[in-house]
Amino acid sequence: VAATVALPQAELLYLDVDLHRSRLVRLGGGGRRRLAVEIAPRVGGRTLATVWAQFIAETFVRRTRFDPLHDGASEQRLYDALPGWLERLGGAPTVDVELEHAGGAVAVTLPRDQLLLAAEAYYAQLAELLARMHRDGEAITLALTARAAALPGLATHLGRRRGLEVVALPHDAALTGLERSREELLAAGPGSVCLSLAAGAPAPAVPERVIAEQPTHVLHGGRVYPIGAEPLVLGRAPETARPLAIQGPPAGISARHCSLLRE
């Protein structure tokens, strides 16, 4: 569904990096139909995050003797900050990062080339998938999902093959593809599976709506929390006057994640 918003070509390669694995699909056959699928079962977002967290921790140890993986609290702070650091490293040779420690902050500089070297073995597995599905010199587009394109250096690594053009799909590609393919998907009926979607230009963007009413409450876990002048702090363990604790293990939620207040 997401691939239907890519360039309307006869065939297309599509790569997504899930939490635990990566999937390369060749689409074509007149519409967006699966022609071949290759899986890298040990190359996922969690694996790469662990590799990079270990590399960053070792960098802290070598330069400051502080080990962020020594206790759970500092390890969690490292993982919470990791996506932002990777985003900043996307187009910069180095990035300065810091973590709280002993009532202060410890900082190091991360070189982009060394961070990519730590992921080299995993990027090589994705390049092997591509080599099995793409003939050298064949002119074709490789569409990366937004989360795959966000991995530092991956697009450049895969784009070394002759004839390959790498493009990044927008974050809302699946929603846009769903909207433009609505009739085809519904026509399949409840007892069928839609295996082919027509390619083409994306549907026009849905116009932004301005809602006059202001939000007054937050509903979470069967409880209602009013939004007022005093901040309502959301997170796993928000130790504040007005906390809203997020229960369970949602990925990416820090101890004090964000605040809501009326202005």
Backbone bond lengths (Angstrom), bond angles and torsions (degrees), N, CA, C in turn:
res aa  C-N    CA-C-N  psi(-1)  N-CA   C-N-CA  omega(-1)  CA-C   N-CA-C  phi
1 V - - - 1.463 - - 1.529 110.29 -
2 A 1.328 116.80 -45.09 1.462 120.05 -179.52 1.520 111.23 -63.88
3 A 1.334 117.79 -35.39 1.457 120.98 -175.26 1.517 112.61 -68.90
4 T 1.321 119.14 -17.74 1.461 120.16 -179.03 1.520 112.08 -67.08
5 V 1.319 118.90 -15.35 1.470 120.70 178.31 1.519 111.67 -88.61
6 A 1.351 117.33 -5.66 1.458 119.99 179.35 1.530 109.74 -77.82
7 L 1.327 115.43 -176.16 1.459 120.01 -177.28 1.531 110.19 -59.15
8 P 1.335 118.21 133.36 1.476 121.01 -177.64 1.520 111.83 -75.45
9 Q 1.320 117.47 78.47 1.453 122.79 -179.84 1.528 109.89 -106.88
10 A 1.342 115.06 169.00 1.458 119.51 179.58 1.522 110.90 -62.95
11 E 1.336 115.42 -41.49 1.458 119.72 178.24 1.521 108.92 -137.66
12 L 1.331 114.96 160.55 1.460 120.82 -174.09 1.518 108.78 -154.57
13 L 1.338 116.74 143.28 1.461 121.62 172.18 1.532 108.24 -102.16
14 Y 1.331 115.85 142.04 1.473 121.76 -173.48 1.519 107.74 -134.56
15 L 1.332 117.17 124.59 1.471 121.39 -178.68 1.518 110.10 -122.29
16 D 1.342 115.32 129.71 1.457 120.65 174.05 1.521 108.67 -128.87
17 V 1.328 116.40 140.33 1.457 122.79 176.93 1.524 107.49 -109.78
18 D 1.337 116.30 104.54 1.456 121.21 179.15 1.530 109.85 -80.97
19 L 1.333 114.95 -172.87 1.457 119.41 -179.39 1.527 111.64 -65.23
20 H 1.343 116.86 -40.07 1.467 120.49 -173.58 1.519 114.43 -117.06
21 R 1.332 119.64 -8.23 1.454 120.79 -178.19 1.527 109.31 -156.52
22 S 1.343 115.09 170.41 1.461 121.22 175.86 1.521 108.43 -122.51
23 R 1.326 115.63 150.57 1.461 120.98 -174.82 1.526 109.03 -136.13
24 L 1.333 116.40 123.99 1.459 122.90 175.59 1.518 108.17 -110.80
25 V 1.330 116.43 127.73 1.461 121.81 -176.32 1.524 109.06 -126.12
26 R 1.326 116.23 137.43 1.465 121.33 171.15 1.521 107.69 -101.55
27 L 1.321 114.72 122.62 1.458 121.72 -176.29 1.516 109.09 -113.85
28 G 1.340 115.96 145.19 1.458 119.20 178.73 1.507 111.26 172.01
29 G 1.337 115.15 -141.97 1.451 119.48 179.84 1.512 113.47 72.96
30 G 1.318 118.05 33.49 1.458 120.60 179.51 1.509 112.97 90.20
31 G 1.320 117.53 -39.64 1.459 121.78 175.45 1.512 107.98 -123.70
32 R 1.290 117.31 -166.39 1.456 119.51 177.41 1.524 107.98 -90.49
33 R 1.337 116.01 81.73 1.452 122.38 -178.04 1.517 109.23 -118.26
34 R 1.310 117.79 143.12 1.459 121.08 -179.05 1.531 110.43 -70.32
35 L 1.320 115.75 124.92 1.457 121.08 175.07 1.521 111.34 -103.19
36 A 1.337 117.35 -32.07 1.466 121.54 180.00 1.516 108.59 -160.48
37 V 1.328 115.86 151.62 1.464 122.45 -179.76 1.523 108.62 -136.56
38 E 1.319 116.24 133.62 1.465 122.60 174.35 1.530 108.10 -125.25
39 I 1.351 116.51 139.19 1.464 121.84 -176.95 1.522 109.71 -121.00
40 A 1.321 116.59 136.26 1.468 122.69 168.65 1.522 106.75 -108.31
41 P 1.338 118.73 95.30 1.467 121.03 -169.79 1.518 115.35 -69.11
42 R 1.342 118.07 -16.36 1.471 119.95 -176.44 1.519 112.54 -113.68
43 V 1.327 117.07 12.52 1.466 120.49 178.92 1.524 107.96 -116.88
44 G 1.323 116.51 98.74 1.456 122.03 -179.94 1.514 110.83 -137.75
45 G 1.312 115.14 172.45 1.452 120.16 -179.07 1.514 113.08 -60.14
46 R 1.340 116.72 -37.62 1.466 119.18 -179.75 1.521 111.31 -67.76
47 T 1.341 116.68 -40.39 1.465 120.03 178.89 1.526 110.93 -61.48
48 L 1.336 115.99 -46.58 1.461 119.98 -179.26 1.526 111.19 -64.94
49 A 1.339 116.63 -39.33 1.461 119.54 178.19 1.530 110.67 -61.88
50 T 1.334 116.94 -40.09 1.468 120.75 178.94 1.518 110.95 -65.28
51 V 1.327 116.78 -42.31 1.467 121.18 179.48 1.525 110.34 -62.13
52 W 1.333 116.65 -46.35 1.460 119.98 -178.13 1.527 111.56 -70.35
53 A 1.337 117.38 -36.53 1.461 119.43 177.39 1.528 110.53 -63.10
54 Q 1.340 116.53 -40.22 1.463 120.29 178.10 1.520 110.93 -64.54
55 F 1.336 117.00 -42.07 1.469 121.11 178.61 1.528 110.86 -62.55
56 I 1.322 116.48 -44.75 1.470 120.23 -179.19 1.529 110.34 -65.78
57 A 1.338 116.80 -41.40 1.463 119.93 178.25 1.526 110.98 -60.79
58 E 1.332 116.47 -42.17 1.464 119.96 178.74 1.529 111.07 -64.76
59 T 1.331 116.76 -34.55 1.460 120.37 176.99 1.522 110.81 -64.84
60 F 1.336 116.50 -42.80 1.467 120.28 176.46 1.527 110.71 -61.50
61 V 1.324 117.26 -43.05 1.463 120.77 -177.70 1.534 110.38 -63.77
62 R 1.344 117.00 -45.35 1.469 120.24 -177.60 1.523 111.87 -63.71
63 R 1.319 117.31 -37.02 1.461 119.77 -171.11 1.531 113.82 -99.69
64 T 1.327 117.38 -21.64 1.471 118.97 -176.27 1.521 113.75 -131.70
65 R 1.349 117.58 -9.57 1.467 123.74 -173.84 1.520 113.23 68.26
66 F 1.315 117.70 4.42 1.467 121.51 175.90 1.521 108.20 -90.72
67 D 1.345 116.46 125.62 1.470 122.00 179.31 1.529 109.33 -105.18
68 P 1.333 119.21 105.48 1.468 120.90 -179.16 1.521 113.47 -63.55
69 L 1.345 117.80 -19.67 1.459 120.66 -178.77 1.532 112.14 -91.46
70 H 1.338 115.71 7.18 1.469 118.88 -177.34 1.516 112.12 -70.01
71 D 1.340 117.69 -35.40 1.468 119.45 178.73 1.524 108.98 -136.16
72 G 1.322 114.92 162.04 1.454 120.61 -173.26 1.515 114.45 -63.27
73 A 1.335 117.03 -36.52 1.465 120.01 -176.50 1.523 111.26 -65.87
74 S 1.344 117.26 -48.29 1.463 119.37 -179.57 1.523 111.24 -70.14
75 E 1.334 117.24 -32.74 1.469 119.90 176.02 1.527 110.40 -62.87
76 Q 1.327 116.96 -41.87 1.461 120.26 178.92 1.523 111.03 -64.89
77 R 1.329 117.19 -39.09 1.469 120.24 178.25 1.521 110.71 -62.95
78 L 1.339 116.51 -37.58 1.459 119.71 178.21 1.527 110.43 -63.78
79 Y 1.334 116.64 -48.18 1.467 120.06 -178.98 1.532 111.46 -65.82
80 D 1.329 116.77 -34.55 1.467 119.46 178.04 1.529 111.10 -64.41
81 A 1.339 116.28 -38.34 1.463 120.72 -176.46 1.522 113.04 -83.72
82 L 1.334 117.97 -16.73 1.457 122.05 -172.65 1.534 113.54 -56.84
83 P 1.338 121.15 -47.36 1.480 119.26 -178.86 1.523 112.81 -58.19
84 G 1.324 117.67 -40.71 1.455 120.32 179.15 1.517 112.17 -65.77
85 W 1.333 116.71 -40.03 1.470 120.13 178.09 1.519 110.85 -63.58
86 L 1.339 116.85 -42.96 1.465 120.28 179.98 1.520 110.67 -63.79
87 E 1.318 117.02 -38.94 1.464 120.00 179.17 1.526 110.84 -63.17
88 R 1.333 116.09 -41.62 1.470 119.61 179.37 1.524 111.34 -68.08
89 L 1.343 117.48 -29.89 1.454 121.29 179.42 1.521 112.19 -79.19
90 G 1.342 117.52 -8.65 1.449 120.55 -176.96 1.508 113.02 -57.11
91 G 1.340 117.98 -36.86 1.448 120.32 -178.11 1.503 113.82 -129.44
92 A 1.321 118.40 19.48 1.468 121.57 -178.58 1.526 109.88 -126.98
93 P 1.340 118.25 147.21 1.471 119.78 179.76 1.525 113.11 -71.33
94 T 1.338 117.21 -28.67 1.463 121.23 178.27 1.521 109.03 -143.24
95 V 1.328 115.47 163.70 1.456 120.79 173.77 1.523 108.13 -145.19
96 D 1.320 116.70 136.27 1.463 121.77 176.60 1.521 108.71 -89.33
97 V 1.331 116.65 127.74 1.459 121.58 -178.42 1.518 108.94 -127.36
98 E 1.317 116.02 155.16 1.457 119.91 178.35 1.517 110.44 -145.76
99 L 1.323 114.96 154.49 1.458 122.70 178.23 1.522 109.08 -135.04
100 E 1.320 115.32 149.07 1.460 120.15 176.24 1.522 110.04 -69.28
101 H 1.352 115.05 140.55 1.465 119.96 177.48 1.511 109.22 -161.88
102 A 1.337 115.77 127.26 1.465 123.09 174.75 1.518 112.28 54.04
103 G 1.329 116.17 42.99 1.452 120.53 177.64 1.512 114.84 80.25
104 G 1.323 117.41 0.60 1.462 120.87 178.79 1.507 110.39 -132.56
105 A 1.325 115.97 -149.80 1.456 121.70 -179.55 1.522 109.14 -136.78
106 V 1.331 115.23 142.02 1.457 122.65 176.78 1.519 107.21 -116.64
107 A 1.337 117.72 131.48 1.459 121.89 -174.49 1.521 110.73 -126.10
108 V 1.351 115.25 146.72 1.460 122.31 173.61 1.526 107.88 -141.40
109 T 1.328 116.03 166.52 1.458 122.42 175.02 1.520 108.86 -107.54
110 L 1.336 116.51 127.34 1.461 121.83 -179.57 1.525 109.38 -101.27
111 P 1.333 118.66 121.10 1.466 120.93 175.12 1.538 109.98 -80.43
112 R 1.316 115.99 134.07 1.461 120.51 -177.96 1.526 111.59 -63.87
113 D 1.329 117.96 -40.06 1.463 119.71 -176.34 1.524 111.49 -65.32
114 Q 1.336 118.26 -35.92 1.457 120.21 178.71 1.530 111.23 -72.49
115 L 1.339 116.89 -34.67 1.458 119.89 176.62 1.527 110.04 -63.67
116 L 1.339 117.08 -41.57 1.460 120.75 178.76 1.525 110.66 -67.81
117 L 1.323 116.85 -34.08 1.458 119.99 178.39 1.525 110.91 -63.33
118 A 1.328 116.87 -35.18 1.459 120.31 178.23 1.523 111.81 -63.98
119 A 1.342 117.18 -27.85 1.468 121.31 -179.19 1.519 112.20 -99.22
120 E 1.331 118.28 4.65 1.462 122.20 -173.35 1.532 112.21 -55.87
121 A 1.332 117.73 -44.39 1.465 120.48 -176.48 1.528 111.49 -63.23
122 Y 1.322 116.84 -33.69 1.470 120.56 -178.94 1.525 110.69 -79.52
123 Y 1.328 117.02 -39.26 1.461 119.73 175.03 1.527 110.44 -63.32
124 A 1.340 116.97 -33.92 1.465 120.65 178.75 1.523 110.77 -64.23
125 Q 1.336 117.69 -35.89 1.468 119.77 177.51 1.522 111.52 -65.17
126 L 1.338 116.89 -36.51 1.459 120.08 176.95 1.526 110.20 -69.41
127 A 1.334 117.53 -35.91 1.458 120.61 176.44 1.527 110.92 -65.23
128 E 1.338 117.15 -33.78 1.466 120.53 176.64 1.526 111.04 -66.79
129 L 1.333 116.87 -40.24 1.469 119.59 174.92 1.519 110.11 -57.24
130 L 1.315 115.61 -45.51 1.456 121.13 -177.70 1.515 110.59 -63.80
131 A 1.334 117.40 -40.43 1.462 120.98 -179.05 1.526 111.49 -64.62
132 R 1.341 117.36 -31.23 1.459 120.17 179.51 1.524 112.31 -74.35
133 M 1.336 117.14 -19.45 1.463 120.58 -175.02 1.522 113.12 -113.44
134 H 1.320 117.84 -13.16 1.467 121.00 -176.02 1.514 110.22 -123.75
135 R 1.322 116.58 122.25 1.462 121.34 176.35 1.517 109.74 -74.66
136 D 1.324 116.75 135.16 1.460 120.87 -178.33 1.520 110.18 -57.34
137 G 1.326 116.85 126.33 1.443 121.90 -179.74 1.511 115.22 91.76
138 E 1.334 117.62 -12.23 1.472 120.67 179.11 1.528 109.93 -66.69
139 A 1.310 116.66 129.46 1.461 121.18 179.23 1.521 109.65 -80.95
140 I 1.304 116.71 111.79 1.464 121.53 -179.27 1.529 108.39 -157.85
141 T 1.319 115.79 156.90 1.465 121.77 179.62 1.526 109.99 -98.58
142 L 1.325 115.62 135.38 1.461 122.47 172.10 1.523 107.48 -104.86
143 A 1.325 117.43 113.18 1.462 122.57 179.11 1.516 109.07 -94.02
144 L 1.320 116.33 120.83 1.462 122.20 177.06 1.523 109.30 -98.34
145 T 1.314 116.95 135.83 1.457 118.74 171.94 1.520 108.88 -64.69
146 A 1.318 116.24 162.81 1.465 119.90 -177.02 1.523 111.37 -58.75
147 R 1.332 117.93 -38.85 1.472 119.13 -178.43 1.528 111.13 -73.14
148 A 1.352 118.14 -30.86 1.461 119.75 175.06 1.521 110.41 -70.77
149 A 1.336 116.53 -41.58 1.461 120.45 -179.76 1.520 111.95 -66.28
150 A 1.340 117.42 -24.69 1.465 121.02 -178.95 1.521 112.90 -76.66
151 L 1.328 118.64 -13.03 1.463 120.90 179.25 1.529 108.74 -71.64
152 P 1.317 118.60 123.90 1.467 121.10 -174.23 1.526 112.47 -57.02
153 G 1.324 116.22 127.22 1.448 121.40 173.12 1.519 116.64 78.25
154 L 1.340 119.17 -5.90 1.464 119.92 -175.22 1.531 111.12 -67.67
155 A 1.330 117.59 -45.53 1.467 120.20 -179.11 1.529 110.88 -59.38
156 T 1.324 116.52 -41.96 1.467 120.39 178.94 1.519 110.99 -66.20
157 H 1.323 117.08 -41.52 1.465 122.17 -179.52 1.522 110.55 -60.77
158 L 1.335 117.90 -46.55 1.459 121.38 -177.08 1.525 111.50 -77.33
159 G 1.339 116.89 -26.90 1.457 120.71 -177.12 1.514 114.40 -75.77
160 R 1.323 118.52 3.52 1.463 121.40 179.40 1.534 112.42 -73.21
161 R 1.316 117.47 -17.90 1.462 120.42 -177.89 1.532 110.55 -71.87
162 R 1.311 115.80 139.12 1.463 121.24 -179.36 1.529 110.34 -67.19
163 G 1.324 116.01 135.32 1.447 122.16 176.47 1.505 114.47 88.94
164 L 1.334 117.38 -7.45 1.462 120.88 -174.94 1.525 110.78 -94.94
165 E 1.324 116.22 129.66 1.461 122.01 173.03 1.525 108.25 -110.48
166 V 1.318 117.55 123.05 1.455 122.15 -177.18 1.523 109.32 -100.74
167 V 1.330 116.54 126.79 1.463 121.71 176.13 1.522 108.59 -127.40
168 A 1.320 116.41 151.93 1.468 122.12 178.74 1.522 108.85 -104.23
169 L 1.321 116.24 127.93 1.454 120.79 176.01 1.527 109.26 -75.60
170 P 1.322 118.53 148.89 1.463 120.31 176.98 1.522 111.37 -68.63
171 H 1.328 116.08 162.37 1.466 120.62 -178.62 1.523 112.17 -60.30
172 D 1.325 117.06 -31.16 1.472 120.05 -176.65 1.521 111.66 -98.87
173 A 1.345 118.32 25.18 1.461 120.80 -176.50 1.529 111.94 -59.42
174 A 1.327 117.22 -42.37 1.462 119.91 -179.02 1.528 111.14 -64.42
175 L 1.329 116.78 -40.97 1.468 120.07 179.64 1.526 110.80 -67.68
176 T 1.334 116.24 -41.63 1.455 119.65 178.94 1.526 110.97 -64.58
177 G 1.347 115.88 -44.17 1.459 119.79 177.65 1.518 112.30 -63.13
178 L 1.324 116.68 -37.04 1.460 120.87 178.41 1.523 110.88 -64.54
179 E 1.332 115.76 -40.82 1.460 119.84 -179.10 1.531 111.04 -66.24
180 R 1.335 117.00 -45.18 1.455 119.23 -176.92 1.534 112.14 -74.56
181 S 1.339 118.31 -20.49 1.469 121.93 -179.19 1.519 111.91 -104.76
182 R 1.321 116.62 14.07 1.471 120.80 -174.25 1.532 111.85 -53.02
183 E 1.342 117.30 -48.85 1.462 120.39 -174.97 1.524 111.07 -64.99
184 E 1.343 117.22 -41.38 1.461 119.93 179.50 1.525 111.66 -63.84
185 L 1.321 116.05 -40.54 1.468 119.46 -178.96 1.521 111.18 -69.07
186 L 1.324 116.87 -41.79 1.464 119.78 -179.91 1.515 111.44 -68.87
187 A 1.340 117.46 -31.33 1.463 120.59 -177.71 1.518 112.15 -66.48
188 A 1.331 116.91 -22.27 1.467 119.36 179.95 1.521 111.32 -64.63
189 G 1.342 117.53 -27.55 1.458 120.34 178.87 1.511 112.25 82.12
190 P 1.339 116.43 163.51 1.472 120.43 -175.37 1.522 114.22 -67.45
191 G 1.357 117.88 -21.76 1.459 119.45 -177.66 1.510 113.31 -98.32
192 S 1.332 118.26 10.62 1.452 121.64 -175.60 1.521 110.61 -127.43
193 V 1.330 114.46 166.99 1.461 121.59 175.28 1.519 107.90 -122.68
194 C 1.322 117.11 129.18 1.465 122.02 179.13 1.528 108.46 -81.35
195 L 1.342 116.91 115.51 1.458 121.53 -175.73 1.521 113.30 -104.15
196 S 1.336 118.16 -4.48 1.451 120.63 -177.83 1.511 109.62 -146.36
197 L 1.323 116.02 136.64 1.460 121.98 177.13 1.508 108.91 -128.30
198 A 1.315 116.64 141.80 1.457 120.51 179.82 1.523 110.47 -70.69
199 A 1.331 115.56 144.85 1.455 120.37 176.12 1.513 109.32 -86.36
200 G 1.319 116.38 164.64 1.456 119.06 177.87 1.498 111.35 160.20
201 A 1.314 114.62 -177.77 1.457 120.15 -179.93 1.517 110.15 -69.20
202 P 1.330 117.80 147.97 1.464 119.96 -179.95 1.513 111.78 -66.63
203 A 1.333 114.44 154.51 1.455 119.71 177.52 1.519 109.88 -66.48
204 P 1.318 118.01 151.86 1.468 119.63 177.72 1.516 110.82 -60.48
205 A 1.316 115.10 148.62 1.462 120.24 -177.85 1.524 110.62 -63.80
206 V 1.324 115.76 144.10 1.457 120.64 176.33 1.525 108.42 -71.09
207 P 1.332 118.43 127.58 1.468 119.08 -177.79 1.526 111.32 -62.72
208 E 1.313 115.48 144.96 1.459 120.95 -179.94 1.521 110.10 -70.05
209 R 1.319 115.48 137.86 1.462 120.43 178.61 1.522 109.61 -106.23
210 V 1.302 116.05 136.99 1.461 121.92 175.88 1.526 107.96 -103.15
211 I 1.315 116.40 119.31 1.459 121.44 -177.72 1.521 108.26 -100.48
212 A 1.327 115.29 123.69 1.463 119.81 -174.59 1.528 111.86 -69.68
213 E 1.329 117.62 -37.24 1.464 120.07 -176.44 1.521 110.68 -69.00
214 Q 1.320 115.58 142.41 1.455 120.95 177.71 1.528 109.60 -95.83
215 P 1.341 117.21 141.90 1.465 119.30 177.70 1.520 110.84 -64.50
216 T 1.318 115.78 143.39 1.460 120.45 -176.75 1.526 113.34 -119.39
217 H 1.356 118.07 -24.44 1.455 121.02 -174.75 1.530 110.30 -143.98
218 V 1.330 115.24 160.36 1.461 122.94 171.73 1.525 107.41 -116.44
219 L 1.335 116.23 132.22 1.460 121.79 177.40 1.516 108.47 -106.98
220 H 1.337 117.55 122.83 1.464 121.32 179.13 1.522 109.35 -151.17
221 G 1.321 115.45 128.66 1.456 120.60 176.08 1.521 113.38 60.03
222 G 1.330 116.97 32.51 1.453 120.36 178.69 1.516 114.72 79.55
223 R 1.330 117.42 7.04 1.468 121.00 177.72 1.523 110.22 -118.68
224 V 1.315 116.36 152.52 1.463 122.51 -179.29 1.528 108.76 -112.20
225 Y 1.339 116.12 131.06 1.448 122.54 -179.25 1.537 108.42 -119.78
226 P 1.320 119.09 118.50 1.472 120.14 179.21 1.526 111.85 -70.60
227 I 1.315 116.34 144.95 1.464 122.56 175.76 1.520 107.48 -96.49
228 G 1.328 116.61 122.18 1.459 120.76 -178.19 1.506 111.66 -136.70
229 A 1.317 116.17 -162.26 1.458 121.29 -178.45 1.524 111.65 -71.76
230 E 1.339 117.19 -30.82 1.465 120.24 177.52 1.524 109.24 -82.70
231 P 1.339 119.29 128.77 1.464 121.30 -173.86 1.525 112.74 -58.64
232 L 1.327 115.64 137.92 1.452 123.89 170.14 1.525 105.84 -98.13
233 V 1.344 116.58 111.90 1.462 121.59 -171.63 1.528 109.54 -96.42
234 L 1.345 116.21 122.16 1.460 122.72 179.45 1.514 110.36 -99.25
235 G 1.335 116.48 144.88 1.458 120.26 176.87 1.514 110.80 164.21
236 R 1.332 115.97 -179.38 1.461 120.25 179.18 1.524 110.95 -71.77
237 A 1.342 117.87 -36.55 1.463 121.16 -178.80 1.524 109.21 -146.51
238 P 1.317 117.63 67.13 1.469 119.70 -178.37 1.528 111.59 -79.83
239 E 1.319 116.85 100.68 1.464 121.55 -178.05 1.525 108.91 -85.98
240 T 1.324 115.61 80.39 1.459 121.69 -178.43 1.519 108.71 -138.71
241 A 1.338 115.23 176.97 1.459 119.92 179.19 1.526 111.63 -65.78
242 R 1.344 117.19 -33.43 1.461 121.19 -179.44 1.529 109.52 -126.32
243 P 1.341 118.02 82.09 1.461 120.27 -178.33 1.524 112.03 -91.43
244 L 1.331 115.72 151.25 1.462 122.27 167.36 1.525 105.35 -129.91
245 A 1.331 115.73 98.61 1.458 120.96 -175.53 1.525 109.92 -79.60
246 I 1.334 116.31 126.27 1.463 122.13 177.47 1.522 107.14 -87.05
247 Q 1.322 117.26 114.32 1.458 121.60 -177.35 1.529 110.48 -83.77
248 G 1.343 115.65 158.06 1.454 120.20 178.31 1.518 111.23 86.96
249 P 1.341 116.92 -174.76 1.474 121.20 -175.71 1.525 114.20 -108.31
250 P 1.334 120.30 53.27 1.472 118.43 179.15 1.521 111.18 -66.72
251 A 1.331 115.97 131.37 1.471 120.37 -177.58 1.515 110.51 -67.39
252 G 1.323 115.70 138.82 1.448 120.57 173.67 1.513 115.88 86.43
253 I 1.329 118.65 3.25 1.463 121.16 178.88 1.516 108.74 -95.25
254 S 1.320 117.30 119.86 1.458 121.13 -179.16 1.524 110.42 -89.62
255 A 1.336 116.09 176.99 1.462 120.42 -177.85 1.521 111.91 -61.32
256 R 1.327 116.42 -45.81 1.491 122.44 173.34 1.518 106.28 -121.43
257 H 1.335 115.78 92.02 1.464 119.57 -167.71 1.526 112.80 -85.06
258 C 1.328 117.89 -48.54 1.465 120.30 -179.39 1.532 108.60 -161.49
259 S 1.309 115.78 169.82 1.466 121.70 180.00 1.516 110.16 -128.26
260 L 1.313 116.23 146.36 1.450 122.96 174.83 1.526 108.63 -119.93
261 L 1.322 116.49 133.05 1.458 120.16 175.91 1.520 109.20 -154.26
262 R 1.298 115.49 159.37 1.460 120.76 -179.41 1.531 108.69 -89.63
263 E 1.320 115.96 129.87 1.464 120.79 174.79 1.528 108.11 -125.18
